[in-house]
Structure formats: C-alpha cells, structure tokens
Amino acid sequence: MAAVQVSDVIVPEVFTPYLQQRTTEKTNIIDSGVLVLSPVISGLLAGGGQTFQVPSFQDLDASDATGGENVASDTLADIQTASFESGTPTDANRGDSTPAKIGSSREVAARLVRNKSWSAMNLTAELAGADPMAAIGGRVANYWRRRYQSLFVSTFKGVLADNAAAPGGSDTHTQNDLTNDISGGSFTDGVTNFGADAVEDTLLTMGDSMNDLGAMLVHSVVYTRMKKLNLIDFIPDARGETNIEVYRGMRVIVDDAMPRTGSVYDTWFFGQGAAQFGEATHDRPVAVHTEELAGNGDGQEVLTTRKVIGIHPTGHAFIQGSIPDGGPANSDIETAANWSRRLPERKMIKFARLVTREA
C-alpha cells in the first residue's frame, strides 16, 4: 500500500492559516478571556526590535491625598482688588482651579521567535490511509497550544519572582502583595490545603476589586481537592453543548504545568486582560524540505513550523539587559531581575496567587 508523504498534503500557503486557526481555537487560556488576543501587540510584533513599548494610561486619582475635587466658590470680590486693576490677573488671584492630569505607564513586551521541526519518517505509517491534513494539523496545533500555555506559566512565574523581591528603581510593587501563602512548614489538613477561606483571603488582596478575577488556573491535585470538597459547579456553555466548570463564578482551568514544589502548589486567579497575547506572521511560517541522503539514501521529509509571538503581563515591563537574537528563553522569562512592575496600585494587576500544601 502506498504511503502518504508530508509533502503530498502540506502546502505551506494553505497549511499556515489552518494551523493558526487550530492553535487559537484549542487554547483554553485564550477562550477563558485570561489571555487576550491583542491587535496592538500583534501590530508591534509585525515591526522590528527584540522588545517594544506598550504605553498605557493609569486610572484617575480619586484619593483624598491629592485634595479630591474642588469646592466651588464665588471669587468675584477677590479679583476686584487694586492689584487686579493695576495689572493682569493670574490664576491665583482669579481663583481658577488647577486641572489634574492622567498618569501613564511605560510597559515593555518581548518578542519571542520560536520554531519546531518534525521528521516525516515518524509520521508516514500513521498517515497511511488516513486524513493526513487533519492528523498533522491536529498534532502540530496541539503542540503549539501546549507551548503557548507553558510560556504563559513562565511569564507569571517571572512576575511572581519579581513580586517576591524588594522593589527597586522604577519598580512600583509592594513585596508579595500578589500572594497569599498558607502552605506553612508542614501539612495540616484543613489549614495548609485548598479551601474556601483561603480563596477568600487571596481574593481580598484585590480589595474591593476582588470580583474582577474571573478565572482560576489549578493543578490537577488541587482540582481533585476542590472536587472532594464539592466546590465546583457546572454551567452549560452558550450553545448548551458542554458544561463549564466554575468555582464562585470563576472558570476553573486545570493544567499540570502549574508550578509546584513537592507537595506545595500554586493556584492562580486572573481577571480579563491580565495578560495580552500577540502573534505575527513569520517570513516562512511553514516549510517542508527533503533530506535526500537520510535513511541510507531513501530520503527523509521534514516539516518545520515557526512562530513570532508575544505574551505580555499587563502592568509590567520586561527589562532583560542582554536578550538573545530570537528573544528570551523560558528561563529568562522566569527570572525576577528581568521584570519590573509599572502600575503602582495593587488593584490594577488583575492577578493573585494562592500557595497551598496538599499532603
């Protein structure tokens, strides 16, 4: 029986949009609203440079510390004075208010250029007599989906590492203000493990903005604890085709890529737009080539896919001094010194972490 080769079915111009669609469709983090597909980030990635600035406006200051709003007054008597009549009135002697201004922050995102290749020799037997486009496309898309989620986790590992360090320079954070750690030194059931009270204390780090957090990312061990406590509800999706798992109105996303050290686990809570995702088209996003001398001269086909992406945690700047040509590696992204928080108020960062010890 004839075997179907990769080059028989992979036409790069056709396969590229197909792959991009399948990758995005199957990413739970994007579907949940946690990782927002940003046209701004995608547009910046289409340009040059290893990093690029992401300008943002801060909220209007409504604190009493700045004097609050003005109290209206009738200043006509004040400006009808000898000093007024003898010269040009100033704002001070006219009683004019001084307009406030909106603050801005200069965030910085990094370009990530990644690629992965597969040998056709390993695929041929599986593809023979099947739908090769669906088989290859499904597997490649799923690979990149997992890699995107891994990059997402690495990004927030870096954010948390920075948050655990003392702030310096233009970094505006309060040390560990994103984290509620109840893991303790040893396991105590009902004290160090996941529970409703621990979640409420974690959400409280957001103050009166706690309800802005609408999704949670958990390890399967923590997820199992939630199920044993009967904490998970199921609601139908918009089309009634499947049930969505929620806790306290927050969507539950299970991923064993979540950080853990032994029996100590992270649970992360996100608000919509906590991170932004962008993707640009590589000059040659998909390529198929033949290694004629491989297989003792029988030949080998290789499928290569290439990605240009950016994952930016809102409110932060990536500040690595020396960046590799293809962008930072995951280990660079996880390094505390390579991040700086640029939004000063805790509530502006739509993210919180709970650390528990499960056994």
C-alpha positions in Angstrom: 0.0 0.0 0.0 1.3 3.4 -0.9 2.3 5.7 2.0 1.2 9.3 2.1 4.2 11.7 2.4 4.0 15.0 4.2 4.9 16.9 1.0 1.8 15.4 -0.7 -0.5 17.2 1.7 1.3 20.1 3.2 1.1 23.2 1.0 2.6 26.0 3.2 0.3 28.7 1.9 -2.7 26.6 2.8 -1.4 25.0 5.9 -0.3 28.2 7.7 -3.8 29.8 8.3 -5.2 26.3 9.1 -2.5 25.8 11.8 -3.0 29.3 13.3 -6.8 28.7 13.5 -6.5 25.3 15.1 -3.9 26.6 17.6 -6.0 29.5 18.8 -9.3 27.6 18.8 -7.9 25.0 21.2 -6.2 27.2 23.8 -8.3 27.2 26.9 -6.5 30.2 28.4 -7.4 32.3 25.4 -11.0 31.0 25.4 -11.4 31.9 29.1 -10.5 35.6 28.5 -7.4 35.4 30.6 -5.0 35.8 27.7 -6.5 38.5 25.4 -5.6 38.4 21.7 -4.4 41.9 21.3 -4.2 43.6 17.8 -1.9 46.2 19.4 0.6 43.5 20.5 0.3 41.7 17.1 0.9 45.0 15.3 4.0 45.8 17.3 5.3 42.3 16.6 5.0 42.9 12.9 7.6 45.6 13.2 11.3 45.3 14.3 13.1 45.0 17.6 13.6 42.5 20.3 11.4 44.5 22.7 8.7 47.2 22.2 6.9 49.7 24.4 3.3 49.2 25.4 2.0 52.5 26.6 -0.9 52.6 29.0 -2.9 55.1 31.0 -3.4 54.9 34.7 -6.7 55.4 36.4 -7.7 58.9 37.5 -6.5 59.6 41.1 -9.6 59.8 43.3 -7.8 59.8 46.6 -8.2 62.5 49.3 -4.4 62.7 49.4 -4.5 64.8 46.2 -7.1 67.1 47.5 -10.0 65.5 45.8 -12.4 67.6 43.7 -12.7 71.4 44.0 -15.2 73.1 46.2 -16.9 75.8 44.2 -16.6 79.4 45.4 -17.6 82.9 44.4 -14.3 84.8 43.9 -15.6 88.0 42.2 -14.8 90.1 45.3 -11.2 88.7 45.4 -10.4 89.7 41.8 -11.8 93.2 42.1 -8.8 94.5 44.0 -6.2 97.1 43.4 -3.7 94.5 42.4 -6.2 93.2 39.7 -7.0 96.7 38.4 -3.3 97.6 38.1 -2.2 94.5 36.2 -3.1 91.2 34.5 -4.8 88.8 36.9 -3.1 85.4 37.4 -4.8 82.1 38.1 -4.0 82.5 41.8 -5.7 85.9 42.3 -8.6 85.0 39.9 -9.4 81.8 42.0 -9.0 79.4 38.9 -8.7 75.7 39.6 -5.6 73.8 38.6 -6.5 70.9 36.2 -5.2 67.5 37.1 -3.6 65.2 34.5 -3.9 61.5 33.8 -0.8 59.3 34.7 0.8 57.0 32.2 3.0 53.9 32.4 5.6 52.6 30.0 5.3 48.9 29.8 7.7 46.7 27.8 7.0 43.4 26.0 9.4 41.0 24.4 9.4 39.3 21.0 9.6 35.5 21.1 10.7 33.8 17.9 10.3 30.0 18.2 10.4 27.1 15.8 9.9 23.3 15.8 10.5 20.6 13.2 9.2 17.0 12.8 10.5 14.2 10.7 8.1 12.7 8.1 9.6 9.2 8.7 7.9 9.1 12.1 4.6 10.2 10.6 4.3 8.1 7.4 2.9 4.9 9.0 0.3 6.8 10.9 -0.8 8.9 8.0 -1.2 6.0 5.5 -4.8 5.6 4.6 -5.9 8.3 7.0 -6.8 12.0 6.6 -3.2 13.3 6.7 -4.0 17.0 6.9 -6.2 16.5 9.9 -3.7 14.2 11.6 -0.7 16.5 11.1 -2.7 19.7 11.7 -4.2 18.5 14.9 -0.9 17.3 16.3 1.1 20.4 15.4 -1.7 22.8 16.6 -1.9 20.9 19.9 1.9 21.1 20.3 1.9 24.9 20.0 -1.2 25.2 22.2 0.8 23.4 25.0 3.8 25.6 24.3 1.8 28.8 24.5 0.4 27.7 27.8 3.9 26.9 29.0 5.1 30.4 28.0 2.1 31.8 29.8 3.0 30.0 33.0 6.7 31.0 32.7 5.6 34.6 32.2 3.7 34.7 35.5 6.5 32.8 37.3 8.7 35.7 36.4 6.1 38.3 37.5 5.8 36.4 40.9 9.6 36.2 41.3 9.8 39.9 40.8 6.9 40.5 43.2 8.7 38.4 45.9 11.8 40.6 45.6 12.2 44.0 47.1 11.3 46.7 44.6 13.9 49.0 43.2 14.3 51.6 40.5 11.1 52.2 38.6 9.6 49.1 40.1 6.4 50.1 42.0 5.2 46.9 43.7 4.8 46.1 47.4 6.7 43.0 48.2 4.5 39.8 47.9 1.3 41.8 47.5 0.1 39.4 44.8 0.4 36.3 47.0 -1.4 34.5 49.9 0.8 31.7 51.1 -0.8 29.3 53.6 1.5 26.3 52.9 3.4 26.5 56.2 6.2 24.3 57.1 4.3 21.0 57.2 0.9 19.7 56.2 -2.1 20.3 58.4 -5.4 19.2 56.9 -7.9 22.0 56.7 -5.2 24.6 57.4 -2.5 24.4 54.7 -4.5 22.9 51.9 -7.0 24.5 49.5 -10.3 25.7 50.9 -12.9 28.3 50.6 -11.5 30.6 53.3 -8.1 30.5 51.7 -9.6 31.6 48.4 -11.5 34.5 50.0 -8.3 35.7 51.7 -6.5 35.5 48.4 -9.2 37.5 46.6 -9.0 40.0 49.3 -5.5 41.1 48.1 -7.5 42.8 45.4 -9.6 44.8 47.9 -12.9 45.9 46.6 -11.9 44.8 43.1 -11.9 41.1 44.1 -14.8 40.4 41.8 -12.6 41.4 38.8 -11.0 38.0 39.0 -13.0 35.6 36.8 -10.8 32.6 36.2 -8.5 30.3 38.1 -5.7 28.1 36.9 -5.1 25.0 39.1 -3.0 21.8 39.2 -4.9 18.6 38.9 -4.1 17.7 42.6 -5.7 21.0 43.7 -8.6 20.4 41.3 -9.2 16.9 42.9 -9.2 18.6 46.4 -11.9 21.0 45.1 -14.0 18.2 43.8 -13.8 16.3 47.1 -14.9 19.4 48.9 -17.8 19.7 46.4 -16.7 23.3 45.5 -17.1 23.0 41.7 -20.3 23.9 39.9 -21.2 23.1 36.3 -22.9 25.6 34.0 -23.8 25.0 30.3 -22.0 27.0 27.6 -23.8 29.4 25.4 -24.8 26.7 22.9 -25.7 24.1 25.6 -23.2 21.7 24.2 -20.9 21.2 27.1 -20.6 22.2 30.8 -18.1 24.7 32.0 -16.6 24.1 35.5 -16.8 27.1 37.8 -16.0 28.0 41.4 -17.5 31.1 43.0 -18.4 32.2 39.4 -14.8 31.8 38.3 -14.0 29.5 35.4 -11.7 26.6 36.5 -8.8 25.7 34.2 -6.8 22.6 35.0 -3.2 22.3 33.8 -0.4 20.3 35.3 2.1 22.8 34.1 1.1 24.9 37.1 4.1 25.4 39.5 4.6 23.0 42.3 7.5 22.2 44.7 6.9 18.8 46.2 3.5 18.9 47.9 3.3 22.8 47.7 1.1 24.0 44.8 0.3 27.3 43.2 -3.3 28.3 42.3 -3.6 31.4 40.1 -6.6 33.8 39.8 -7.0 36.1 36.8 -9.1 38.9 35.6 -9.9 39.5 32.0 -7.0 41.2 30.3 -4.4 40.2 33.0 -2.2 39.3 30.0 -2.1 40.2 26.4 -1.2 37.9 23.5 0.0 38.8 20.1 1.2 36.9 17.0 2.8 38.0 13.8 3.5 36.0 10.7 7.0 34.7 10.2 8.6 35.2 6.8 8.4 31.4 6.3 6.0 30.1 8.9 5.7 26.6 7.5 8.3 24.8 5.4 8.7 21.2 4.1 12.1 20.0 2.8 13.7 16.7 1.9 17.0 15.3 3.3 17.9 13.2 0.3 20.8 11.3 1.9 18.9 10.4 5.1 17.6 6.8 5.5 20.7 5.5 3.7 19.7 7.4 0.6 15.9 6.7 0.8 15.2 10.2 1.9 13.5 12.0 4.8 11.0 14.8 4.8 11.0 17.4 7.5 8.1 19.7 8.5 9.2 22.9 10.2 6.8 25.5 11.8 7.9 28.9 13.0 6.2 31.3 15.3 6.6 35.0 16.2 4.6 35.7 19.4 4.5 37.9 22.5 2.8 37.3 25.9 2.7 40.4 28.0 1.5 40.6 31.6 -0.4 43.8 31.8 1.2 46.4 34.1 4.8 45.1 33.7 8.0 45.7 31.7 10.4 43.1 30.5 13.8 44.6 31.2 16.4 41.9 30.5 19.7 43.6 29.7 21.0 41.2 27.0 18.4 39.4 25.0 19.2 36.5 22.6 18.5 37.2 19.0 15.4 35.1 19.0 14.1 36.6 22.2 14.3 35.4 25.8 14.2 31.7 26.7 11.7 30.4 29.2 14.4 30.5 31.9 15.0 34.2 31.1 11.3 34.9 31.3 11.1 33.3 34.8 13.9 35.4 36.2 12.9 38.1 38.7 15.6 40.6 37.7 14.1 40.7 34.2 10.8 42.2 35.2 9.6 45.5 36.7 6.1 46.4 37.7 5.0 49.7 36.2 1.4 50.0 37.5 1.6 51.2 41.2 -1.8 50.2 42.6 -2.4 46.6 43.5 -5.9 46.6 42.1 -4.6 47.4 38.6 -2.9 44.0 38.4 -5.7 41.5 37.7 -3.9 38.6 39.2 -3.5 36.8 42.5 -1.8 33.7 43.8 -2.7 31.1 46.5 0.0 28.8 47.7 -1.1 25.6 49.5 0.4 22.4 50.8 -1.8 19.5 49.8 -0.3 16.5 51.6 
